[in-house]
Amino acid sequence: MQNTRFGNLVIDTADILARAENGEDAWWAVNRVAASIGGNAVNAGAFQTSSREIAWIRSSMDPLWLEEYSDDGLFGVDPLLQAAMSAAAPPLYDVAGMDRHAPRAGKLRDLHNGMMGYDYNHMITHSWFEDGSGMCLALSCREDPQDLFGPGTARAFSAISAMMASRLVAPGDNLHEGWAYGAGWQALLPRECDVLAYLANGMTEGEIAERLGITQFDVWRIVAATSKKMKARTPYQALALAIARGQVQI
């Protein structure tokens, strides 16, 4: 029975995701899959582990909770967020269980109480990281997710989360406030995106200048300005951030 349910889950997930025509459709398709297995919200983010920077984060948790989370600075004590930024998010996070070991007062207790107040009692996560960058997907549940598939819960979520993550892209700028948040990064100008894309394809500054019909000094200036805008220490860190955020396609 467990194997049949697992197989049906994979088939249903593939079917729901296949109907999504763009990134926004895919986001809500992922949420429909989550709801079908007992999830009440989806959280996804892309991170740079070397610099511990957030490329982007998106959540379908209650906007009132996201506002409280942001305004009270609870992201600063969020163990899951800190672990995700280090590519070390635990597969399961029992909020009530973790709260029993937390200080009796303080922001960590506020975080746990707030999550449980919105029925985000359990979190199940899966991460993909390579060469210092990657993504973490976290599904929140009211009930213990291990009740979904018993001993096969980890295998089931690993399979469908990989399918869901393959359709996720960085959120656009036209979203309802509170549903997407992150490092407050600025949009890149078309010329800045072009230069980074050419760098990603192995072109030198001289070759880029010739391709764009500008001077090599202009290329250096654009690269420096882009790195500063993205708070990157090197041009290649800026490139990695831009790719992770979906600002540059290669």
C-alpha positions as CSV (number, residue, x, y, z in Angstrom):
1,M,0.0,0.0,0.0
2,Q,2.8,2.3,0.9
3,N,4.6,1.7,-2.4
4,T,1.3,2.2,-4.3
5,R,0.7,5.5,-2.5
6,F,4.3,6.6,-3.2
7,G,4.0,5.8,-6.9
8,N,0.7,7.7,-7.2
9,L,2.2,10.7,-5.4
10,V,5.1,10.9,-7.9
11,I,2.6,10.6,-10.9
12,D,0.2,13.2,-9.4
13,T,3.1,15.6,-8.7
14,A,4.5,15.3,-12.2
15,D,1.0,15.9,-13.6
16,I,0.3,19.0,-11.5
17,L,3.8,20.5,-12.3
18,A,3.4,19.8,-16.0
19,R,0.5,22.2,-16.2
20,A,2.5,25.2,-15.0
21,E,3.3,27.5,-18.0
22,N,5.7,29.9,-16.2
23,G,7.5,30.5,-12.9
24,E,4.5,31.9,-11.1
25,D,2.3,29.0,-12.2
26,A,5.0,26.6,-11.0
27,W,5.0,28.3,-7.6
28,W,1.3,27.7,-7.0
29,A,1.6,24.2,-8.5
30,V,4.2,23.4,-5.9
31,N,1.8,24.7,-3.2
32,R,-1.0,22.5,-4.6
33,V,1.3,19.4,-4.3
34,A,2.2,20.4,-0.8
35,A,-1.4,20.7,0.2
36,S,-2.2,17.3,-1.3
37,I,0.1,15.7,1.2
38,G,-0.8,17.6,4.3
39,G,1.4,20.7,4.0
40,N,0.0,24.1,4.9
41,A,2.8,26.3,3.5
42,V,5.8,26.1,1.3
43,N,9.1,27.9,1.9
44,A,11.9,27.9,-0.7
45,G,15.2,29.8,-0.9
46,A,18.5,29.9,-2.8
47,F,21.7,30.6,-0.9
48,Q,25.4,31.1,-1.2
49,T,27.1,29.1,1.5
50,S,30.6,30.6,1.1
51,S,29.3,34.1,1.9
52,R,26.2,33.0,3.8
53,E,24.1,35.3,1.6
54,I,20.5,34.9,0.7
55,A,19.9,35.0,-3.1
56,W,16.1,34.8,-2.7
57,I,13.4,33.4,-0.4
58,R,9.8,32.9,-1.1
59,S,7.1,31.6,1.3
60,S,3.3,30.9,1.2
61,M,3.0,31.2,5.0
62,D,0.3,33.6,6.3
63,P,1.3,37.2,5.4
64,L,0.5,38.3,8.9
65,W,3.1,35.8,10.3
66,L,5.6,36.8,7.7
67,E,5.2,40.4,8.7
68,E,5.6,39.5,12.3
69,Y,8.7,37.4,11.5
70,S,10.3,40.3,9.6
71,D,9.3,43.2,11.9
72,D,10.5,41.4,15.0
73,G,13.8,40.3,13.5
74,L,13.0,36.6,14.1
75,F,15.1,35.7,11.0
76,G,18.1,36.4,13.2
77,V,17.4,33.5,15.5
78,D,15.7,31.1,13.1
79,P,17.7,27.8,13.3
80,L,16.3,26.5,10.0
81,L,17.2,29.6,8.1
82,Q,20.7,29.6,9.5
83,A,21.1,25.9,8.8
84,A,19.8,26.3,5.2
85,M,22.4,29.1,4.6
86,S,25.1,26.5,5.6
87,A,23.6,23.7,3.5
88,A,22.8,21.9,6.7
89,A,19.0,22.0,7.2
90,P,17.7,19.0,9.1
91,P,15.3,16.8,7.2
92,L,12.7,17.1,10.0
93,Y,12.2,20.0,12.5
94,D,9.7,19.5,15.3
95,V,8.8,23.0,16.5
96,A,7.2,21.9,19.8
97,G,10.1,19.5,20.5
98,M,12.7,22.1,19.8
99,D,10.8,24.7,21.9
100,R,11.1,22.4,25.0
101,H,14.9,22.9,24.8
102,A,14.7,26.7,24.1
103,P,15.2,29.4,26.7
104,R,11.9,30.3,28.6
105,A,12.0,33.8,27.1
106,G,13.5,35.5,24.1
107,K,13.2,35.6,20.4
108,L,13.7,31.9,19.8
109,R,10.7,31.2,22.1
110,D,8.8,34.0,20.2
111,L,9.7,32.3,16.9
112,H,8.4,28.9,18.0
113,N,5.3,30.2,19.7
114,G,4.5,32.2,16.6
115,M,5.0,29.2,14.3
116,M,2.8,27.0,16.4
117,G,0.2,29.8,16.6
118,Y,-0.2,29.5,12.8
119,D,-0.2,25.7,12.9
120,Y,3.4,25.5,11.5
121,N,4.1,22.7,14.0
122,H,6.5,20.6,11.9
123,M,8.9,21.3,9.0
124,I,10.3,18.8,6.5
125,T,13.1,19.9,4.3
126,H,15.3,18.9,1.4
127,S,18.4,20.7,0.1
128,W,20.5,20.7,-3.1
129,F,23.9,22.3,-3.0
130,E,26.9,22.3,-5.3
131,D,30.0,24.4,-5.4
132,G,28.9,26.8,-2.7
133,S,25.4,27.5,-3.9
134,G,22.1,25.8,-3.9
135,M,18.5,25.7,-2.8
136,C,16.5,24.5,0.2
137,L,12.8,23.6,0.1
138,A,10.9,23.4,3.4
139,L,7.3,22.2,3.8
140,S,5.4,23.2,6.9
141,C,2.7,20.9,8.4
142,R,0.2,21.0,11.1
143,E,0.5,17.2,11.8
144,D,3.7,15.2,12.1
145,P,4.8,14.6,8.4
146,Q,6.1,11.2,9.4
147,D,2.5,10.1,9.6
148,L,2.2,10.7,5.9
149,F,4.2,7.7,4.7
150,G,5.6,6.2,7.9
151,P,9.2,5.1,7.5
152,G,9.1,6.1,3.8
153,T,8.4,9.8,4.6
154,A,12.0,10.9,3.8
155,R,12.1,8.9,0.6
156,A,8.8,10.3,-0.5
157,F,9.6,13.9,0.2
158,S,13.0,13.6,-1.3
159,A,11.5,12.4,-4.6
160,I,8.7,15.0,-4.9
161,S,10.8,17.9,-3.5
162,A,13.4,17.3,-6.3
163,M,10.6,17.5,-8.8
164,M,9.2,20.7,-7.2
165,A,12.5,22.4,-6.9
166,S,13.3,21.8,-10.6
167,R,10.4,24.1,-11.4
168,L,11.2,26.9,-8.9
169,V,12.7,30.1,-10.1
170,A,13.6,33.4,-8.4
171,P,10.4,35.4,-7.7
172,G,9.7,38.4,-9.8
173,D,9.2,42.0,-8.6
174,N,5.4,42.2,-8.9
175,L,4.5,40.0,-5.9
176,H,2.1,40.8,-3.0
177,E,4.2,42.2,-0.2
178,G,5.3,39.6,2.3
179,W,5.1,36.6,0.0
180,A,8.7,37.0,-1.2
181,Y,11.5,38.4,0.7
182,G,15.3,38.1,1.0
183,A,18.4,40.2,0.9
184,G,16.7,43.3,-0.7
185,W,18.7,42.9,-3.9
186,Q,18.5,45.4,-6.7
187,A,17.5,44.6,-10.2
188,L,20.3,44.6,-12.8
189,L,20.2,46.8,-15.9
190,P,20.1,45.0,-19.2
191,R,23.7,45.9,-20.1
192,E,24.9,44.6,-16.7
193,C,23.1,41.3,-17.3
194,D,24.7,41.1,-20.8
195,V,28.2,41.6,-19.4
196,L,27.7,39.0,-16.6
197,A,26.2,36.5,-19.1
198,Y,29.3,37.0,-21.4
199,L,31.6,36.4,-18.4
200,A,29.7,33.3,-17.6
201,N,30.3,32.0,-21.1
202,G,34.1,32.5,-20.7
203,M,34.6,35.7,-22.7
204,T,37.4,38.1,-21.7
205,E,36.8,41.8,-21.0
206,G,38.3,42.6,-24.4
207,E,36.0,40.2,-26.2
208,I,33.0,41.6,-24.3
209,A,33.9,45.1,-25.3
210,E,34.2,44.1,-28.9
211,R,30.8,42.3,-28.8
212,L,29.0,45.2,-27.2
213,G,30.8,47.9,-29.2
214,I,32.1,49.7,-26.1
215,T,35.6,50.2,-24.6
216,Q,37.3,47.7,-22.3
217,F,37.3,50.4,-19.6
218,D,33.5,50.6,-19.9
219,V,33.4,46.8,-19.3
220,W,35.5,47.1,-16.2
221,R,33.3,50.0,-15.0
222,I,30.1,47.9,-15.5
223,V,31.6,44.9,-13.8
224,A,32.7,47.0,-10.8
225,A,29.4,48.8,-10.5
226,T,27.5,45.5,-10.7
227,S,29.7,43.9,-8.0
228,K,29.1,46.9,-5.8
229,K,25.4,46.8,-6.4
230,M,25.2,43.1,-5.5
231,K,27.6,43.5,-2.5
232,A,29.9,40.9,-4.0
233,R,33.6,40.8,-3.3
234,T,34.6,39.7,-6.8
235,P,33.0,39.7,-10.3
236,Y,32.6,36.0,-10.2
237,Q,30.8,36.1,-6.9
238,A,28.5,38.7,-8.5
239,L,28.0,36.3,-11.4
240,A,27.1,33.4,-9.0
241,L,24.6,35.6,-7.1
242,A,23.0,36.8,-10.4
243,I,22.6,33.3,-11.6
244,A,21.1,32.1,-8.3
245,R,18.7,35.0,-8.3
246,G,17.5,34.3,-11.8
247,Q,18.8,37.6,-13.1
248,V,21.3,36.1,-15.6
249,Q,20.5,33.1,-17.7
250,I,23.3,30.9,-19.1
